[in-house]
């Protein structure tokens, strides 16, 4: 996973509350491997009609087509636990989502896939909405926990310290586990010494 310290990108506005994971990626697209490119599936039914013709939607507009930051409404990513929703966001090129609140599982999936889910109190979102609606760039500084608009306004955001550490260091679940390899080896040695039957293989080897 790529480490993150600071991201500067065009911010796109998506002000509706309660955007669920089925809107982010419809269920009919879930039977694909992670090797597939999910970018075209992001907000598919908002972006395209039944014949595949683009609709009037923010991420189809040239101003925000290359947005790297999404400024969203409350309870973003609610609904089912599908990780494909985060894959679609990542494949589209969005590395930061700012919202007053997130679906809990969705937020965890963001962190595991290198996306910053930054929580900002609703009454402090005004400057971010203004920047997003005018197609300005915003800088997300993870070290300082600050979002800075191109107009110079700085807004603090909240993120659990464990999530912040993982993003700063670029640690996925495997990398987190490997940080404890010595403790794991010591545990297995104790098991082999005191409970050898617990490590026995079904084939008896």
N, C-alpha and C positions, 0 to 999 in steps of 0.2 A: 504494500500500500504506500502511495506517495505521501511523504510528510507535508504538512501545511503549516506555514507561519503567517503569511499575509497573502490575500487574494484581492486584486483590483480588477473589476469587471463591470460591464453594463448590467444594471439591475432592471428586472422586468416586474411589473406589478400584476398581482393576481389577488385582488382584495376580497373575494368571496370567502366566507367562513365555511368550515366543515367540508373542505375538499377531501374526499375519501380516496382510498387506494384504488377503488374500481374506476374512479375518474382519472386517476394518474395513469393507470394501465388496466384496460378492461380484462375481465377474467378469461375471455376467449383466446388471449395471447399468452397465457401462462405456460403452455406446454412447449417451451423452448429452452435450450441449454444456455448457460451463462456465456458461451462462446458466441451466441447470436448478438447482433447489434440491435439494441432496444430503442435507439434514439427516435426512429420514425413512429414508434408506438406510444411515446409520451403524450398524454392527454389526447389520445387518438380520436375519440369521438367528439371532442371539443374542436379539434384541428381540422377534421375531414368529414365530409358527408359520406353517405353510403356508397357513392361512386368514386370516392377518393379525391374529390375536388376540395381544395383548401377552403376552410371557412374563415370568417372574420374573427380571429383569435390572436391574443397578444403574441404568442410565440411564432405565429406565421407572418407577423409584421416585420419588415426589414429592420426597423429600429431595434427590435428585441430578439431577432432570430439567432444572434450569437451571444445572448445573455449568459453570464456565468453566475449571476446571483438572482434568486427569486425572492421577492418580497410578497409574503402571502398573508391571508387572513387567519383568524384563530382556529385552533383544532385541526391544523393541516396534517394530512396523512392519517386520519382516523380510519376506522373500518378494519378490514382484514389484515392479517400479518404478512401479506405477500411481499417478499423481498424484491421481486421484480419491479415494484414501483420505484424503489431506490435505484435499481440498475438502469431503468429508463432515464431517470433524472441524471445519473452520472454519465451515461452514454451520450446524452444530449449536450453535455459540457457544463452543466450547472454544478458548482462546487460548494455553494453556500445557499441555505434557505433561511430566511428571517421571518419569524411569525410570533404572535403573542403566546401561542401554545401549539403543541404537537401531539399527535397520537403517540403513546408511550413506546409501543413496539416499533413504529416507524422511526422514531428518533434514534432508537438503538441500532436499527438497520442502517441509518445514515452514517453513524459513527463507524460501524464495521466496514463500510464501503468508502470511507474517506471523504464524506460530505459533512460540512459543518451545519448543524441545526442550531441556529442562534435564537434564543428567546428574548424578545424585547417587550416590555409592558406596552399594552395597547395605547396608552396615552402618551407614549414617547415615540410613536411610529410616524408622526406627522412629517418630519423631515425626510424620512426614508420613502414614504409614499410620494412626496414631491419629486425626489430624485428619480424614482423609478418611472413615474408617469411622464417625465420629460426625457427619458432615455439617457440619464447621466450615469457616470461610473460611480461605484461605491467601493471603498476599501474595507475589507474585513481583516482586522488585525487580531489574530488569535492570541498572541502573546499578551497584548494589552486588554483583550476582551472589549474591543471598541470597533464600531462601524463608523466610518468617516465618509461623508458625502463630498462631492467635488466642490461644493460651496463652502466647505470648511466646518460644517457641523459634525460633532462627534457624539455618538450615542452608545452607551455601554450595553453589553448583552450578557446573558447568563448562559452558562454551560457547565454541566457537572465536571468537577476537576478530573475525574478518571477519563471522561470523554476527551477533554482538552489535552491531557497527556498523550492519549493514543493518537490523536490527530497530529500533534506537534512532532511526535516521534515516528509517525507512519507505521504504527503497530496494528496488524490484523490479529485475529484470534490465534493463529499459529505462532506468530512472533511473540505474543503475550505468553503463551505456553512455554516457548523456548527460553524465556527469561528465567524460568524456574526449573531448568533441566537438572541442576544439581540436587534440588529438593526432591524432584521426582525419582532420581536415581537412588537417593538415600531411602526414600519410602519403599521402593521396590526391594532394596537390599534387606530392609527390616522385615518385609513380607516374606521374602525367601527364607530368612532365618527363623522367624517365629511362626509363620503360617504357610509352609511350602505347598500345602494342598490347595491354597487359594490361587496359586500360579500354575497349577498343573494343566496341561493342554488336554483336550478331549481325546487326542490320539495316543496319549500316554507318553509322548516324547518329553 
